[in-house]
């Protein structure tokens, strides 16, 4: 059995922690926990009080059945970009991304740090998905990990993590796929074409609005796809996955199906994974799995999965202090 790192998703309201393992062709959840975010410790995705958050995380991990101390922690404050560049090797890609960062006016380039994943290569051209954040925020994440007595193996992108799980779980073919990540603050949309992240957008819509009036969500997804279609072709109508809901929403699924003529599915972890039968809160969690999509995705994101689960998106973490040894697995 190969055990993945502990996946931690930091939210203003809840901190979600999960860990999964692979055994031949099965993915099993080792443990999953949701705890209230200590007041003032995480504000709009930024770690404001590392010690306070760390105490809560350390207590939750020590009282549960997590394996090891390696962790991957989500950055809700990351900015996502998809860049296509002509490069010959990774050193050139580092330089090319740094050059693009220097051209962005929203912050001083020297204050930024980036991770990236190579999504596709063809004839010397590379499509890289780049996550950009502030160095000070990374330092706070590292401080949080240290005070939680965890080894930080890297950070990851929410949408890529969720898509990785969706693609493996639902065995979707290489057709256009939209991930709609609903949260209290906003709804994030990501479009994957042939398993490559092709377009991302953060809307002003909140999950409460989407649930009370699903037509608002269908309108946002319609505009999102329309913007992409202005300059690109889609190989058929996309399938839509809703993530981040506390429980499946058949009303939203039905509305999107009717409005957009697209198959729509809530991400249901109770269908996707075999949980340990000894887990005390099994009954409660099977109705709340949607809330753990980020944490589970993070735990999966850096695992060497069984062949049937593999994705061509390979993590290529560019974080200070990162070494491949940090992501070696137990057992």
C-alpha positions in Angstrom: 0.0 0.0 0.0 1.3 3.5 -0.9 0.3 6.2 1.4 0.0 9.8 0.2 0.9 12.9 2.2 -1.6 14.6 4.5 -3.7 17.0 2.4 -4.7 20.2 4.3 -7.1 22.8 2.9 -7.1 26.1 4.8 -10.5 27.9 4.7 -11.7 31.0 6.6 -14.5 28.9 8.2 -13.2 25.3 8.2 -9.9 23.5 7.9 -10.2 20.2 6.0 -7.6 17.5 6.4 -7.6 14.2 4.5 -5.2 11.4 3.6 -5.6 8.6 1.0 -3.7 5.5 0.0 -3.5 3.4 -3.1 -3.5 -0.4 -3.1 -3.4 -2.0 -6.5 -6.5 -0.7 -8.2 -8.2 0.7 -5.1 -8.0 4.1 -3.5 -8.8 4.1 0.2 -9.4 7.1 2.5 -7.2 6.6 5.6 -8.7 9.5 7.5 -10.5 12.8 7.0 -11.3 15.5 9.5 -13.0 18.9 9.4 -12.5 21.4 12.2 -13.6 25.0 12.8 -10.9 27.5 11.8 -9.8 29.3 15.0 -11.0 32.8 14.9 -8.6 35.2 13.2 -6.0 32.5 12.3 -7.0 32.4 8.6 -8.4 35.5 6.9 -9.4 35.5 3.3 -7.0 32.6 2.7 -4.0 34.3 4.3 -2.4 32.7 7.4 -2.5 35.5 10.0 -1.8 33.5 13.2 0.3 30.4 12.4 0.6 29.2 16.0 -3.1 29.3 16.6 -4.0 27.4 13.4 -1.1 25.0 14.0 -2.3 24.1 17.5 -5.7 23.2 16.1 -4.3 21.2 13.2 -1.7 19.4 15.4 -4.5 18.4 17.9 -6.8 17.1 15.1 -4.0 15.0 13.6 -2.8 13.6 16.9 -6.4 12.5 17.8 -7.0 10.9 14.4 -5.5 8.1 12.3 -3.2 10.0 9.9 0.0 8.3 8.8 3.3 10.1 8.8 4.1 13.8 9.0 4.4 14.8 5.3 1.8 17.4 4.2 0.6 19.3 1.2 -1.1 22.5 2.1 -3.5 24.4 -0.2 -3.1 28.1 -1.0 -6.5 29.7 -1.4 -4.7 32.9 -2.3 -2.9 31.5 -5.3 -3.4 33.2 -8.7 -3.7 30.8 -11.6 -2.3 31.4 -15.0 -1.9 29.1 -18.1 1.2 30.0 -20.1 2.3 28.6 -23.4 6.0 29.1 -24.1 8.7 27.9 -26.5 11.5 26.5 -24.3 14.0 23.7 -24.5 14.5 22.7 -20.9 13.2 23.4 -17.4 15.8 26.1 -16.7 14.5 28.1 -19.7 11.0 27.6 -18.4 12.0 29.0 -15.0 13.4 32.0 -16.8 10.4 32.4 -19.1 7.9 32.3 -16.2 10.0 34.8 -14.2 10.0 37.1 -17.2 6.2 36.9 -17.5 5.9 37.6 -13.8 8.1 40.7 -14.2 5.6 42.0 -16.8 2.7 41.8 -14.4 1.9 45.1 -12.7 -0.1 43.9 -9.7 2.9 43.4 -7.4 6.6 43.7 -7.4 8.1 40.6 -9.1 10.7 40.1 -6.4 7.9 39.7 -3.9 6.3 36.8 -5.8 7.0 33.1 -5.9 5.6 30.5 -8.2 5.0 26.8 -8.6 4.2 25.3 -11.9 3.0 22.0 -13.5 3.9 21.1 -17.1 0.6 20.1 -18.7 1.8 19.5 -22.3 4.9 19.5 -24.5 5.0 19.6 -28.3 7.8 20.5 -30.7 9.6 22.6 -28.1 6.5 24.4 -26.9 5.4 23.9 -23.3 2.0 24.6 -21.7 2.6 25.3 -18.0 0.0 25.9 -15.3 1.5 28.5 -13.0 0.5 29.3 -9.4 1.6 32.7 -8.2 1.6 33.8 -4.7 3.4 36.2 -2.3 6.7 35.1 -0.7 5.5 36.3 2.7 2.4 34.1 2.4 4.6 31.0 1.6 6.7 31.8 4.7 3.6 31.8 6.8 2.5 28.4 5.3 6.0 27.0 6.1 5.8 28.5 9.6 2.4 26.8 10.0 3.7 23.5 8.9 6.7 23.7 11.2 4.6 24.6 14.2 2.2 21.8 13.4 5.3 19.5 13.4 4.7 18.6 9.7 7.1 18.4 6.8 5.8 20.6 4.0 6.1 18.7 0.8 4.8 21.5 -1.3 1.6 23.3 -2.2 -0.9 22.5 -4.9 -3.6 23.9 -7.0 -7.2 23.4 -5.9 -8.6 22.8 -9.4 -5.9 20.4 -10.5 -6.3 18.4 -7.3 -10.1 18.2 -7.7 -9.8 17.3 -11.4 -7.3 14.6 -10.6 -9.8 12.9 -8.3 -12.7 13.4 -10.6 -10.8 12.0 -13.6 -9.7 8.9 -11.7 -12.9 8.3 -9.9 -15.5 8.7 -12.6 -13.3 7.3 -15.5 -14.3 10.2 -17.8 -13.0 10.0 -21.3 -10.9 12.8 -22.8 -13.9 15.1 -23.3 -14.2 18.7 -22.1 -14.8 18.8 -18.4 -15.8 21.8 -16.2 -15.1 21.8 -12.5 -17.3 24.3 -10.5 -15.8 24.8 -7.1 -18.4 26.4 -4.8 -17.4 28.2 -1.6 -18.9 30.8 0.7 -16.7 33.5 -1.0 -17.1 32.7 -4.7 -17.4 30.0 -7.4 -14.3 29.1 -9.3 -14.6 27.5 -12.7 -12.0 25.5 -14.6 -12.2 23.9 -18.0 -10.1 20.9 -18.9 -9.7 19.8 -22.5 -8.0 16.5 -23.2 -7.0 16.4 -19.5 -5.1 19.7 -19.8 -6.3 22.8 -17.8 -7.3 25.2 -20.6 -9.2 28.1 -18.9 -9.9 29.3 -15.4 -12.1 32.0 -13.9 -13.2 33.2 -10.5 -16.8 34.5 -10.4 -18.5 36.8 -7.8 -21.2 34.2 -7.3 -21.4 32.6 -3.9 -22.5 29.0 -3.2 -25.6 30.2 -1.3 -26.7 32.1 -4.4 -26.0 29.1 -6.7 -28.1 26.9 -4.4 -31.0 29.3 -4.1 -31.0 30.2 -7.8 -29.2 27.6 -9.9 -30.0 29.6 -13.1 -27.3 32.1 -11.9 -24.8 29.4 -11.8 -25.8 28.1 -15.2 -25.5 31.6 -16.6 -22.0 32.0 -15.2 -20.9 28.7 -16.7 -22.5 29.6 -20.0 -20.6 32.9 -20.1 -17.4 31.1 -19.1 -17.8 28.6 -21.9 -18.7 31.4 -24.3 -15.6 33.3 -23.5 -13.5 30.2 -24.2 -15.3 29.5 -27.5 -14.5 32.9 -28.9 -11.0 31.8 -29.7 -11.1 28.0 -29.3 -13.1 25.0 -30.4 -14.6 22.5 -28.0 -14.8 18.8 -28.9 -18.4 18.4 -27.9 -20.5 19.6 -24.9 -18.6 19.4 -21.6 -19.5 17.4 -18.6 -19.8 19.4 -15.4 -18.8 18.4 -11.9 -19.9 20.4 -8.8 -17.4 20.4 -5.9 -17.4 21.9 -2.5 -21.1 21.3 -1.7 -21.9 19.8 1.7 -24.1 17.3 0.0 -25.2 16.5 -3.5 -27.7 19.0 -5.0 -30.0 17.4 -7.5 -31.8 20.7 -8.0 -28.6 22.4 -9.3 -27.7 19.3 -11.4 -31.1 19.3 -13.0 -31.0 23.1 -13.7 -27.6 23.0 -15.3 -28.5 19.9 -17.4 -31.6 21.7 -18.7 -30.1 25.1 -19.2 -26.7 24.1 -20.7 -27.6 20.7 -22.1 -24.6 19.3 -20.3 -24.3 16.2 -18.1 -23.9 17.4 -14.5 -22.7 15.5 -11.4 -22.1 16.4 -7.8 -18.8 15.0 -6.7 -19.9 12.2 -4.3 -17.1 10.7 -2.3 -19.4 8.1 -0.8 -19.5 6.5 -4.3 -15.9 7.1 -5.1 -13.9 5.7 -2.2 -14.0 2.7 0.2 -13.7 4.0 3.7 -12.3 2.1 6.6 -15.3 0.4 8.2 -13.9 1.2 11.6 -14.1 5.0 11.0 -16.5 6.3 13.7 -18.1 9.1 11.8 -18.7 7.2 8.5 -22.4 7.8 8.4 -22.0 11.6 9.0 -19.2 12.0 6.5 -20.9 10.2 3.6 -23.3 13.0 3.4 -20.6 15.7 3.6 -17.9 14.4 1.3 -18.2 17.3 -1.1 -16.5 19.5 1.5 -13.4 17.5 1.4 -12.7 17.5 -2.3 -9.7 19.9 -1.9 -8.1 18.0 1.0 -8.5 14.6 -0.7 -7.3 16.0 -4.0 -4.2 17.4 -2.3 -3.4 14.0 -0.7 -3.8 12.4 -4.1 -2.0 15.0 -6.1 1.5 13.9 -5.4 0.9 10.1 -5.2 2.1 7.5 -7.7 -1.4 6.2 -8.4 -2.4 2.9 -9.9 -2.3 2.9 -13.7 -6.1 3.2 -14.0 -5.9 6.5 -12.0 -2.9 8.1 -13.6 -3.2 11.6 -15.1 -0.7 13.2 -17.5 -0.5 16.2 -15.2 2.7 15.6 -13.2 3.6 17.8 -10.2 6.7 19.9 -10.8 7.0 21.8 -7.5 9.2 24.9 -7.5 9.2 25.8 -3.8 12.2 26.9 -1.7 13.4 23.9 0.4 11.6 21.4 -1.8 13.3 18.1 -2.5 11.8 15.0 -4.2 12.6 13.0 -1.0 9.9 14.9 0.8 7.3 13.1 -1.2 8.5 9.5 -0.8 5.9 7.2 0.6 5.7 4.9 3.6 5.6 1.1 3.1 
